């Protein structure tokens, strides 16, 4: 037992020397690490541009546009609406609707998901409404069909209503 107690202080000293050697070694190791910062874009850095005309539309498909699509924007915010293929997530068409206006366009036949971005200040199609953009998606798919009466489309009023039937959820910008 006396032999163990005499080797204990030597072991502690040895461990202490190893720690000092390690600290000295690591303080002289060259590293090549630098911090990279991606600055956030502020509204002041974004340049406001003129909003597109009410009803300005982009058609991403070669399908015939036949079913009516009527969209009314909120009173104080413009919207960029996309209808998207629910299976491929590819956009079919988009339409810009200015605040407190209605756009009347035509959509191709099919089943789609409705997504929209809304805001006040327009910064172009790359930045939409800037950092204040709100992105939403309808919870249900929408059918644009043809029956014996003609082409059946949708009328969408993007204003809060007590008994509204378009239920939406907020989505991240990358999913727009």
N, C-alpha and C positions, 0 to 999 in steps of 0.2 A: 504494500500500500504506500510505503514511503517512496518507492521508485516512481509510481504514478504521479504523486503530488509534485515530485521534482521535475518531471518532464512536462507538466502542464504549463509552467511559465515559459519554458523554451518554445512550446508549441504556439503560445499566444504571440510571442515575439516573432516567430517565423511567419505566422499569418499576417502580422502587422507589416513586416518587411515586404511580403508579396503584394499587399494592398498598395503600399507606397510605390513599388516598382510598376505596378499596373497603372496607377494614376499618372505617374510620370510618363509612361509610354503612351497612354491615350491622349495626354495633353499635347503631344508632339505629332500626332497622326494628322496628315493633311486630309482635308475634306473638300469636296466641291459641291456643296449644297447651297442653293439660294432660294429665297422665297419668291414665288411668282404670284402676283396679285392681279386679278382680273377686275378692273374697276367697274362698279355698277353704273349704268347709264342713268343720268338724272333727266327729268323732264326738260330742264334748261338746256342740256346738251343735245336733246332731240330737236329737230327742226320741224315745226308745224308746217303742214302742207295743206293745200286746198282739198277739201273733202270731195270724193267722187260725186258725180251727179246722182240724184235719187234714182234708184233702180238700175244703176250700173251693174252689169252682170258679166261673169266669166263662165264660159261653158267648157268643162274639161273632158267631155265625152263627145262622141260623134252620133249620139242618139238623137232622134227627132224630139223636139220640145213641143209637147202637145197638151199636157195637163196643167190647168191653171194653178198658180201659186201666188197668193196675195199675202204680203207681210206688212204689218204695221209696227213701226218702231215706238219705243217709249217717248214720252213728251220731251225729256231733257237729255236723251242719249241716242247717238247713232248706233247702228248695228251692222256688222258684216256677218251674213248668214251663209252657212255652207250646208248643202245636202251631200251626204257621204254614203258610199256603198257600205252596208253594215258588215259585210264579210271580208272585203279587201281593204276597207278603210280609205279607199281612194276617193278624193272629192269628185263629185259629179258636176256641180255648179256652185257658184257663189254669187251673192247679190248684196249690194250696199244699200242700206235704207237710212236716210237722214232722219234725225230726231223729229218727232211729231209728224211724220210722213208715212205714206203707204206706197209700196211698190207692187206692181202687177206684172208678173212674168209668167213663163211657161217652163215646166220641168218635164223630163222624159218619164215614161212609164217605168215603174219599178218600186221596190221597197227600199227606203232610205232612213238614215239617222240624220237628225237635224242638230247642228252645232252652231253656236253664234258667239261672237265677241262683241262687247259693247263698251262705250265710253264717250267722253265729250270731245277731247282734242284729238285730231287725226294726224298721225305721223307717217302715213304711207303704208303700203301693203306689207312691208317688212317689219315695221314696229307697231302697226295698228294704232291703238289708242295709248301707246306708251306703257309706262309702269302701272297705270291705272286701269288697264284693260281687264275686264271681267270676262271669263270664258265659261260658257255654259253648254250643256248638252241635254236634249230631250230624253226622258227615260224610256219612251216607247218609239218603236219604228213607225214610219209613216208610209202608207201605200198610195201610189199614184197609179190609177187603173183606168181601164176603159170598160164600160158596160153598154147595155142596149140604149141607155139614155145619153151616152157620150163619154167624154173624158172627165174623170173625177180627180180633183186636186185638193188643195188645202188652203184655208184662210187662217193665218196665224197672227194673233195680236200679242205682241211682246210687251204687255203692260200688266202689272200686278192686278189680279181680279179676285174677288171673294170666291166666286164659283168657277174659276178658270179650270180648264181640263188639260193644260199642257204642263206637266210636271218636269222640272229640270233639276240638274245638279251641277255644281261648279266643277270644272275640270282644270287640270294644269295646262299651261300654255303649250307645252310640247304635244299634248293630245288634240290640239285644235287643228 
